[in-house]
Amino acid sequence: MSATDSENSVTNNKLVNDKDLPLREDIRFLGRMLGDTLREQDGDSAFELVENIRQTAIRFHRDQDLKARDELDEILNQLSDKDSLPVVRAFSYFSLLSNIAEDVHHNRRRRAHLRAGSPPQAGSVTLALERILESRKDISILVDFFSKAMISPVLTAHPTEVQRRSILDCQLTIERLLKERARTELTPNELRHNEEGLRATIQILWQTRMLRPTRLSVYDEIENGLAYYSYTFLTEIPYIYAKIEDLLERRLGKDAPYVTSFLRIGSWIGGDRDGNPFVTHDVMLRAVERQSSVALDFYIDAVQKIGRSMSLTEQLVQVSDEVQQLAATAPDIPNRSDEPYRRIFLSIAARLVATAHQLGHQVTQYTPAETRAPYTSSTEFLHDLNVIIHSLKQHKSSWIARGALRNLSRAVDVFGFHLAPLDMRQHSKIHEQVVSELFECSTGRKGYAQLSEKDRTEWLLKEISQPRSILVSYADFSDLAQSELRILQCAAEIHRRFGRVAMSNYIISMTTDIINVLEVAFLLQQVGLLQAGENPQLHLNIIPLFETISDLRSCSVIMDQLFSLPYYRKLLSSRANVQEVMLGYSDSNKDGGFITSNWEIYKAEIELTKVFAKHKVELRLFHGRGGTVGRGGGPSYQSILAQPPGSVNGQIRVTEQGEVISSKYAEPEIGRRNLETLAAATMEATLLSRDSIGTNSDRYYSAMEKLASVSFATYRDLVYETPGFKQFFLESTPIREMAGLHIGSRPPSRKNSDAIEDLRAIPWVFSWSLSRMMLPGWYGFGHAIEAFVNHADQDGQGLALLQEMYREWPFMQTLLSNMDMVLAKTDMGIASRYAELVEDVVLREQIFGRIKEEWSRSQKWLFAVTGHTELLQDNPTLARSIRNRTPYIDPLNHLQVELLRRYRSGEDSEEVKRSIHLTINGVTAGLRNSG
């Protein structure tokens, strides 16, 4: 394949300069290799067909040329089912290769920036610390920050991750070889071998099945999630800590504060059973066991490697007394008798193997010569490492202490023997059903759910405060109750085997009142995860999740009521007086639209901050963000800095979902940069005094309230009140066909229903992204701005106020920046082709007409407020990325429309179904954040 058309369009764009030349060369180089592979495997005719489709699609996109559209239709209509497969695969893989070239280019530009001695860019943890040290001379603020900080990206298994591990491994190989190719010292022979490696890997890609033959199981999702620890987390997180420590040491010397392990990874994979019946107690235990196994395997490998290098002899260095004591218990090896460190590492490795065996893991990479006692905890292992580090520093071997050994010590502190805390999540209605059965068992009467809130609260508090359990046996309980109770007992077993840190959070979906929290407390008490008494001990954080617009509006009232319960405050005391609250971006957006969702979350954070301050409780916010703007996605740095003052306060958790996980964390350097960005933004939001909108807050908040009100009404009117909208959605998007794509263990709806209300937010947004309408990310904005401006006074002050808000308020800047991004990815020309799949012509024209009008209106008013004249005017990097990808995503969309038309007309051959699923895969990979 060639890239001539896209290169010309890029070259002619004023935003592009010579810095992007290597990117264009890489895209051309990889495209030529893919084209060669296509010719070799499927012949010249297949190559020419792909090129013809690509060039015609570019003409249609660039000029909205109706002649080009007719030509495209003719080509696609004549395409046989069998011939469609190599075409779809070609465009999917070119899109993938273009993404790889983008990632390599980002890393290359960043390295060039640093080599030139330029200052770190925004989002760098070193820049954040430099700013803090320059603005705040009292380092006690850093001591306080590190003592309580918690920054945690939480991996979740959601059904938009379509890429197989085999494909991802090939992607990483191509990335490595492309980076290697840029090295100027490669000899001609090395360059030839490099190209052979690239060609071989692309051939492997071409001959590898892109789709899974069966639906992902939760076990598959667990293994997929664990891959990112090996790719990135286990090595790059210690690197970030070393970077922080080194900077503080350079700037503050001996006064540098100790940096606690505040940046940690969390996980839902294997513990999130909300709407997923396949997450059982066996699955949850398996998830924790596999996580622990990955951590122990990593430590054993690292200890072996470091130990082999520790040949320091007592004839030349004087080790500490503590090292002497450790060496005395190490294996007695005659030819190593003067090498205490090496003998200690042999002992440590043997103890780690024994620990792994005790935790139920198989160790295949190492068999110790002698058996040793297992470690009782990771703290004991960490102590041994720190004894060695301290001794090395004593005899002036600090460079040895600062290298791999320091990184291993930090990894043990961060990951322990559990790797990452696994969160549990379940829907509040499930808890109510289980508690209802326990109520009947305890009282001998039915009707728990019909009791008043006051009566239920009193009964729950009475039960929670008593050191007794209603549970005797499961025999009389329903299957659902038995399953839930087994899961909770499994959690208690996990605490006993792996420690409480292995499972420290319980999230309640759809929290609507304090009863939902007390019910979970009661269930935890039944299995010993809450120990009652005068000074009760709660062994898990109970985290309410507020998801709908109405729940966001009432969440501060609910938390105020909860904190007013003396017994609950006692429970919080056992959790260091920290209460975590989770805010749902996805369902609130689906419920009320993009503007309203973001504004209600912002207001909720303000009100929660007030309530927590009133009760003197520490607030930790957990942001349930997805990959797309329609589910709360967007640049993390700007999003965190745009939070209300006081709402971050050193503590933040955020979900990392779907295909975003691989795009952020599969490649180590990119992964490290994304982790740094979270840390830097949290530090700055907590410790730097940001420009406050001060006396303008009333004006700005009042304006946002009006915008949100109109946007909410506009969005609800279309989605929930327009007759036939559900039919339009089902026919104009691939929502039904997605069900056959094996991309996740979770069903797409919470109920057996195709009602929009019951559909999960993920497939809702995913479907609109695939059809390129991107409706959840912008619909209602145009109406809201237009109404505000038209109803303001007649001298233009309405628009002037909005422009001022955009200049001065980070929240407004982030809101419009994210909308700018999603509008740039929207393509109404392609969307119109999906709309043509709606059989009712009148319905199609009515609803798509409204969508297109609002799209135009939203673009118009976005430009009016920001002062821009084109989309992504202030984000040339993303604009370039979209331009590079568009020529290879668009043909997949056109092909998908034609294939959907065939399939829905009754042509349900395996080739058609497979091609549809391949186009979904390809468009998703190209868009990079589709769900």
N, C-alpha and C positions, 0 to 999 in steps of 0.2 A: 504494500500500500504506500502511497505517497502522501505528503502533507503540503503539497504546493499551494492549494487554495487557502488553507488556514494560515500558512506562513505568510502569504501575500497580504491577507487581511490583518495579520498581526504586525507585519512590517510597516504597513501604512498607518497604523494607529499611532497617534501622537504620544500615547502613554508608554510606548515600548522604546527601549534604547538598546545599546550594544550589550548591556549587562545580561540581556535575555538571549543573546546569540547562542550560548552553549545549550540553553534549553531547547531552542528550535533545532539545533543540530542533533541533540539526543533524541528528540521526537522523530526527526527524519530518519535517523540511524535505526532506531527500534522499529519504526514503521516499515522501513525497507526489509528488515529481517523478517518481520511478520509476513510481508508480501511475498518474500521468497519462499517462506514455509507454506503459504497458501498455494502458490504455484506448484511447489513440489508435491504437496499432498493431494490437491484437488484439481490441478490443471490450470492452464492459462485462461480458460473460459470463466472459471470461478473468480479468478483475480479480476478480470475485466468487468464482470458483473458487479462485484463489490465496488470497484472504482466508479462505475457508472452511477450506481445508487448514491454513493457518497457525494460525488460532484453535483448531482441533481438536487440532493437534499440541501447542500450548501447554497445553491442558487435560490431555492425556495426560502430558506431561512434568511438569507441576506436581503433579498428583494421582495419577499412575499409574492413571488412571480407565479401567477396562476398557470402559465404555460408550463413552468417547471413542476408545479403540483400535478398537472395532468400527465406529464411525462413520468413522474414518480409513480402515480397510480397505475399507469400502463405497465411499467416494469414490474411492480409488485404483484399486480393481478396475474401476470403471466408466469410468476415464479411458482414452481411446483413445490409441494410440501417437502419433498426430499431436498430440493435445491436451496430451500430457505435455511436449512441447518448450518451449512458452512458460512453463509452470509451473516447470520446472527452471531455465530461464534467469532467471525473475523472482526466485526465491529465491537463486540464485547471485549476481545483481547486487545484491540488497539486502544480502547478507552482505558483499560487496565495499564497498558504500557505508558500511556500518556500521563497517568497519575503517578507512576513510578518516576518518570522523568521530572515531574513537578517536585516531588519530594526530594530527589537528589539535588535539584537546582536550589531549593530552599536551603538545604544544608550547605551547599557550596557557597551561596551568597552570604550566609551567616558566618561561615569560616573566613571568607575574604574580608568581611566587615571587621572581624576580630583581629585578623592578621595585620590589617591596616592600622591597628591601634585606635580604632574608633570606639567611642564609649558604648557600653552595653545598651541594648535596645529595651524598650518597655516590655515588661514581662520577665526580665532577667532578675533572678533572686539577688545577684550581687548589686545590681542597680537599685533595687528596693532597699537593701541594707545600707548602701551608701547614702541614699536620700534620708533614711531614718537617722543615721548617725550624724548627718550634717544638720538636720533640723532639730534634733533632740539630744542635747549634750548629756543628759542623765541616762546612763546605761541601765539603770534599774528598770526602765520600761521594757528593755529587751529581756531582762531576767524574768520579769513578770509575764511577758508574752510567752517565752519558751516554757515557763512553768505550767501554763494552762492551755496552750494552743493545741488545737486538733484540726488538721486538714486532711480530709479523706475522700478521694474519688472512689466510688462504690460500683463495681462491675455488676451489671445485670444481664440476664439472658432474655433478650426480646427478639421477636421474629422479624427483624430486618437485616440480620447478619446472614447474608446468603452465601458468602464465600467459603468454600471448603478449605480445610487445613492444608490439603495438598496444593491447592492453588496459591495459598498464602506463602507456603514454603518456597514455591517457585518465584513468587514475587520478591521475596527477600533475597534470593540468590541473584536475580537480575539486578536488584538494587545494589548489592555488594559488588558485582562485576562492573556495573556502570560507574560506580565511585572509583573503583580500581583503575578503570580506563582513563580517568582524568589525571592520573599521576604522570608527571612529565618524565620520570626516570624509567618508565617501562621500555624495554628493548623491543625491537621489531618482532622477535620471536615471542616475547611475553604478550605483546599486543595481539599477535595472531592467536595464541592460546586463549586469551581473554575473549576474543570474538567467537572462537569455537565454543567456549563455555556458554556464551549468550545464545548462540544459535541452537545449541543442544537443549538449553533450558526452555527456549521458546518452542522447540519441537515437542518437548515433554508437555508443555502447556497445551499445545494443539491436540495432542493425543491423550489428554487427561479428561475424564468426564467432569463437566462443569457443575452438574447437579447431583444431589444426593438421591439414591434410588429409594430411600425410605425416609420417613419423617424423623427429624432429630429427636433422640430421647434426652431426658434430663442428664443422663450419664454422659452423652456426647457433649452437651452444653458445658458440663463441669470440666471435661477434658479440654475443650476449646478455650475456656476461660483460663485454665491453668497455663496454657502456652505462653501467655503474656508475661508471666512471672519469669520464665526462662528468657524470653526475648528481651525484656526491659526491666521489670520492677526490681528483681533481686540484685542486679548490678548497678542500675542507674540511680536508685534512691540513695544508696550509700554514697555515690558520687556527689549527689546534690548536698548531702550533709557535710561531706569533706570540703566542698566548695564554700559553704557557709562558715565552717570552722576556720578555714584558712584565711578568709577575708577578715573575720573578727580578730583573729590572732595578729594579722598584719596591722590592723587599725588600732587595736586596744592592748595588744601584748598580753601580759599576765592578768589584766583586768577583764579579758574576754569572758563573757558568761558561758556557762555550760549549755550546750544546745541539746535539749531533750528531743526525743524522736516524735515530733509533732506531725510529721507527714507519713501517713500510713494508708494502705490499700484496704478497702472493704469489699464484701461480696454478697450478692443475693442468690448466686447460682447454686441451686440445690436447697435453698431455704425459703424461697418465695413461692408459697403455694396458693396465693390469691388467684383464683380462677384456673389453677393448674392442678388437676387431680393426680398428675403423675409424680408430684413431689410427695413422697411418703417418708416415714421415719427411716426406712432402709436407705432411701436415696439421700436423705439429709446426713445420715451417719457416713455414708460413702463419700459425700462431698468433703466432710471434715477430715476423714481419713486420708483422702487423696491430697488434700491441701497439706496436711502434715507430712506426708510422704515426700512431696516436692521439696519442702523446706529441709528435711533431714538429708535427702539425696544431695542437695546443693551444698550443705555444710560438710558432708563427708568428702565430696569432691574437692572443696576449697581447702579443707584441713590437710588432705593428702598432698595437694599441690604446694601449699605453703610449707608443710613439714619437710618436703624433699629439699627445699631451698635453705632450711635453717641449720646450716652446718657449722654454726658458730661454736668455737671450742673454748672450754674453760681455761685453756692455756693462754688465751689472749684476751678474754673478757671476764669480768667478775659479775656473775648473775646475782639477783636478789635472793634473800633467804626464802621468800615464798616460792620462787622458781626451784630452789634447791629441794624444798619440801615436795613440790609436784614431781620433780625428777626422781625423787626417792621411791615414788610409787609407780614409776614408769617401767616398761620392760627393760630387763638387764641384757643389753646387747654389747658384747665385748668390744667390737670395733666402733661402737658409738658411745663408749663409756664417758668420753670427755665432751659429748655434744648433748647437753641437757635439753635444749629446745627441741631438737629432732626427736628425742625419746619421749618428751612430753606430748608432742603432736601425734606420735604413734598411740600413746595412751588415750588421748582425746578422741582419735578416730575410732578406737575400739569401744570407748564409752558411747559414742554416737551410734555405732552399729547396734550395741546392746539396747540403747534407748529406742531406736527404730523398731527392733524386734519386740520390745515391751509394748509399744504402741500398735503393734499388729502389722508392721510394714515388712515387705520383702526387700532385702538389700542385695543387689547383684554385682555392684561395681567394686566391692572391696570386702575381703575376708581377713580380719585381724589374726595375727599369729597367736595372740592370747586373749582370753575372755576378760572383760572388765565389767564393773558394775555400771548400770545405766545412770544417766543424769536424772535427778529428781525433778528438774525444771530447766528451762532455757536460761534462767538467771544463774544457775550453777555453772553452766557451760560458759556464759558470758564472763563470769568471775575468773575462770581459768584464762580466758583470752586476755582479760585486762591485767592479770598478774604478769603475763608475758610482756604485754605492751609496756607496763610500768618498769619492768626490769630492763628492757631494751633502752628505754629513755635514760635510765640510771647510768648505763655504761656507754652513753653517747652514741646510741644506734637509733636515733630518732627517725632517720629516713626509712629504716626497715620497719619501724613501728607505724609510720604514716602510710604505708602502701597497702598491699592486699590485706594485711592483718587488720588495719583500721577499718577497711571496708567490710571485712567479715564480722568484726565486732559490732559494727553498726547494723549490719543485716540481721544479726542475732537479736539485737535490741528491738528492731522494727518487726521482724517476722516471727520471732520466737520458735516454738516447735509446732505452731498452729498455722503459720503463713499469713492468714488474714482472718479477721472476725467474720463469721457467717451470720448475716441477719436472717431472722424469721419474719415472714409477713403473711397475714391472713385478713380476710374481709370481716368487718364487724358483725355482719349478719350470721356468719358461721359461728362466731363466738357466742352469739345470743342463742343459737340453737343448742349448742353444747351445754351452756349454763342452764338453759331451760330443763334439760334432762337431769342435770345434777340437782337442780332445785326440786324437781319432782322426787328424786331419790332421797333427798334430805328431809323434805317436809311431808311427803306422801300426797301432795296435791299438785295439780297442773295449773297452768295459767300464768307462768312467770312473765311472759311477754305482755300480758294484759294488765299487769300491776302498774300503778302510777310510778312515775320517776322517783318520787320520794320514797315509796315503799321498796322499790328495787335497790335504791342507794343504801337504805338502812340495812336491808338484808345482806347485801354484798359486803358492806363495811363490817358488819357483825361477824360474818364468816371469815373475812380476810384477817381479822384481828385475833382469831382463835387458832391456837396451835394444834389443829386437827384436820384430817382429810376425810371427805365424804367417800372417796374412792375405796372400794373394797375389791370388786372385780368388774370386768368389762361386760360380762355376759348379758346384762339387761339393757345395755345401751345400743343405740342405733349404729350402723356401720360408720356414718359420718363422725359421731361422737367418739367411737372407738379409735378411728384413724387420728383424730385431733389429739386425743389423750396420749396415744402412743408416741406421737411426734413430740409432745411436751415431755414425756418421760425420757425420750431419746435425748432431748436437750439437756436434761439433768445428768444423763449418763455421759454426754459429751463434756460437761463441766467436770465430772469426776476424772475422766481419762485425759483430757487435753487442757484443762484449766478454764476458768470462767471467761478469760479473754477470747477464747475460741468462738464463743457465741454470746455476745453481750447486748444485742439489740432485738427488740420485738416491735414490729411496725403494724399498726392497725389501719387497714384501708377503710376509706369511707367513714371516718370518725365524725359523728354528728352531735354527741353530747358526752358528759362525763361518765355515763353508764358504760360506754364502750371501753374506757380505760380501766374502770373498776372490774369489769368482767374479765379482762385479761389478767389483772392482778389476782383475782380469785382463782383462775385456772392455773397460774403459776404457783399459787400457794398449795394447790392440790398435789403438786408433784415435787414440792420442796424447793422450788426456785424462788419462793418468797417464804422466809421464816418469820412467823408471827411472834408477837410478844410486846413487851413494853418498849423495847428498842428493836423494832423489826428490821430485817435485812432483806433487801430486794437484790437479787443476783442478776437481773437483766434491766436494761433501760426500756421502759414502756414508752413507745413513740407514737403519738397520734398523727395520722396523715389526713390533712384537710385538702379535699380535691375539687369539689364543685364550687361555683360562685357563692352560693348561699353559705356553704361551710366555711369558706374563706372569710366571709363577712362576720361570722359568729365565732371564729376560733379564739379570739382574745377573751370573749365572754366565757367560753367553755374553760379556758385555762385559768381564768380568774376564779371560777367556781371550784375547779379542781384544787387550786392552791389554798382555797379557804377551808379545805377539809383537813383537820389536824393530823389524822392518821396518814393521809397521803403525804403530808409534809415530813412526817417521820420516815416514810419510805424514801423520799427524796434525799434526806440526810444521809442515808446509807449509800447513795449514789453521788456523793460529793456535792450535793445540792445543785446538780446540773440536770436540766430538763431539755430533752431534744424534741423539736417539733418539725414535722415534715410537711412541706407545701407542694402540692401537685400542680405542675404546669400543664400536663397533657389533658387531663380530664376537665380542668377549668377552661382550657382553650376550646375543647370540643363543646363544652357547655355554653360558653358565652362569647367566644371569639378572641382574637389575638389582643386587641387593645384592652378590652375589659379584663381578661385574664391577668395580663401583666400589671394593670393598675390595682386590681383587687389583691394580688400577691404583695405588691409594694405597700398598700395600706395595711394589710394584715401584719406585715413585719413591723410597721410603725406602732400599731396597737399592741402587738405582742411585746415589743421592747418596753412599752410603758407598764404593762401588767407585770412583767418579770421584775422590773425595777421596783415596783410597788411591793412585791412580795419578797424581794431580795433573793431571787432565784437566778442562777446562771442560765442564759439562753444559748442553745446550740441549734442552728437552723440546718435542716436537711432539705436541699433543693432537688425535687424530683424532675430533673430536666431530661429531655430526649435529645436526639441528634438534630432535628430540624427546628427552625424558628417556630413552627406551629406547635411544637412540644417543648418550648422553652430553651431551644438550642441557640447557638450563637457564640461569639468569642468569649471565652471564660474570663479573661482579664477585665474587659470592659464591663461584663455582667456583674462581677463581684464589686468593682469600684462604684457601680451604679446602685448598689444596695443602700437603703436608708442608713444614715449615720447611727452607729450604735448597734446595728443588727448583726454585724459580722463578729466583732469583738474576739478575734483570734480563733474562733471555732466555726467550722463549716464542713458540711458533708454534701456531696453532689453525685448524682447517679451518672454513670457512663454507660450508654445503652447502644445496643444493636451494632450497626456497621461502624459507628463512631469509635468503638473500642479498637478495631483493627487500624483505622486511619490515624488514630492518635498514638497507639502504643505498640504496634507491631515492629516498628523500626526504632532501635534504641535511642538514637540522637533526637529524633522527633518526639519520642516518648518522654525523654528527659526534659525537653523544652516545654512540653505541655504540663508536666508535673511542676516544673519551676514556675510556670505562669500562675498556677493555682496558689503556690506558696507566696510568690511575690505580691499578687493581688490581695491576698488575705493579710499579709503584713502591712501593706500600704493602707488598706481600708481600715485597719485597726489602729495603726500607730502614727499615721500622718494626718495632720489636720487638713482636711479637704475644704475647698471653698464651699461654704454653705449658702444655700439660697436665702437663708435668713428671713428677713421681713417679706420676701417675695413668696414664701411658702403658701400663704393663704390664696394668693392670686393663682399660682401655678396649680395647686391642688384643686381649686374650684374649676379651673379650666379643664383639668384632666377628668374631673367628675362628669362634666358635661360631655366631653368627648366619649368617655366610656359608656355613658348612658345611651347616646345615639348609636354608637357602634354595637352595643349589646342588642338593641332593638332591631337594628338592620340585619345583624347576623342571625338572630333567632327567627326573624320573619322569613328569611330565606330557608334556613336549614330545618326548622321545626314547624313552621306555620304555612309554608307554601305547598299546596296540594301537588302531589306528583314528584316532590323533590327526591324522595327516597328512590323512586324508579329512575330518575335522572342519574343519581349517584351510582346506583347498581349497574346501569347500562353504559355510562360514560367513563367508568374506571374499571380496572381489572380486579376489583375487589373479590369477585366470586372465583376467578381463575387463580388468585393467589392461594386459595385454600389447598390447591394441589401441589404447591411448591413446598418442598420439605425444608422449611427454614426455621422451625422452632417447635418446641414441645407444647406450647400453650395454645389452646383454642382461640380463635379470633374474637369470639364474643363471650361475655360472662354467662349468658344464657343461651339456650338453643333457639335463637331468634336472629332475624336479619334487620331488626329495628335499629335505627341509628342510635337511640338511647342505650341499647344494650351492647353495641359494638365497642370494642376496646379502642382507646385513642390511637394506639400504634397503627393498626391496619387502616384506620380512618385517615390518618395523615399520610401513611404510606401510599394509599390508593390515589390521593390527590397529587402526590409528588410524581408518581409514575405517569399520570395523564398530563403532567406539566402545567396544571392549573394552580397548584400550590395554594388553594383557596384558604386553608386554615391559617396561613401566615400573613394575610393582609385584608381579607374581606371585612368590610365595615369601616375601614379607615377613611376612605374617600368621603363617604356620607357624613362621617363624624366631623371631619375638618370643614367640609363645605357648610354644614349646618351651623357650626360654631362661628365661622367667618360671616355668614349671611345674617345671623341673629345678633352679632355684636353691633356696636354703634357704627354709624355710616362713614366714619372718617378713616376706616382701615385699621382700627386698633386691634381687632380680633386677630388678624393675620400677624400684625406686629408683635402681639403678645406671644403667639406660638413661635415666631422666629426668635424672640428673646429666650423663651424656654429652651429652645434647641441650642442656643449659644451657651446658656448658663447652667443647665441642669443635666448632670450625667445620666439620669434616668431617661430623659427625653432623647438624648443623643444615642443611647444604646437602643432604645425602642425603634427609632427611625433608621438607625444603621442596620439593624436586623431586618427591618421591613425592606430596606433598600436591597439587601442581599437576596431575599426571597423573591422580590419582584424581578430581579435580574435573572433568576433561574426559571421564572415563569415564561411560558411561550404560548401566546394565545393562538398562533398559527397552528401549532401542533395540537393544542387543546381543542381547537375547532374540529379536528379530525376525529378525536375521541368523542366529541359531542355528537358527531354524525352517526355514532353507534346507537344512539337513542332512537328507537323506532317511531315513537310518537313525534311527528314533525312539529306540531304546535307546541307541545311540551318542551321539546328541544330548543326551539327558537325563543320561547318565553324565558326559560331559566338560563340558558347559555347567554342570551342577550343581556340579562341582568348581571351575570357574572362578568361579562366583557365590559359592560358600561362601568361597573364598579372598579375594575382593573384600571381602566383609563382614568377614571376619577381619582383613584388612589395615587397613580403616578403623577398626575397633574399637581395634586396638593402636596405630595412629597417634595417635588421640585420647588413649589412655592414656599414651603416652610424652610427647607435646607438651603435654598439658593442655588442648587445644582441644576445643570441642564441635561445631564444624562445619568443613568444608573451607575452606581459604583464609581462615581467621579473621584471620591477621596480614598478609594481602595483599588489602586491599579493592579496590585498583585492578584487579587481575586478576579478582577475583570479579565486579566490575561488568562488566568486559569480556566475560566468559563469559556472564553473564546477558543482556547486550545482543545477543550473537551467537546464543545458543541457539535463539530462536524462528525463526531463518532457516536454521540448519544442520539442525535436527531434521527438518523436512519433506523436505529433500533425502535424508536417510538413509531415511526411510520410503518415499519414491519409489524410491530405489535398490533397496531390498529387493523391491518389487513388480516393478520392471523386470528384476531378476536372475531372479526366479521365472519371468517370461514367457520370457526369453531361454533359460534352461536347460531350459524345457519344449518348446523347439523353435521358438519364435517369434523368428526371427533377422532381422527386417526392419531396414532401415537406420535407421528412426526409433527402434527400441528400442535398437540399439547406440549410436546417437548420444546418446540420452538417458542411457544408463548412463554414458558417458564424460563427459557434461556434469555429472552428479551427482558423479562422482569429482572433477572440476575444482572444483565448487562447495563440496563438503565440505572439500577441501584448502585452498582459499582462506579458508574460514571458520575452520578450526582454526588456521591460520597456521603451525603447526609440526607437520606430520604424518609426516614421514619423516626 
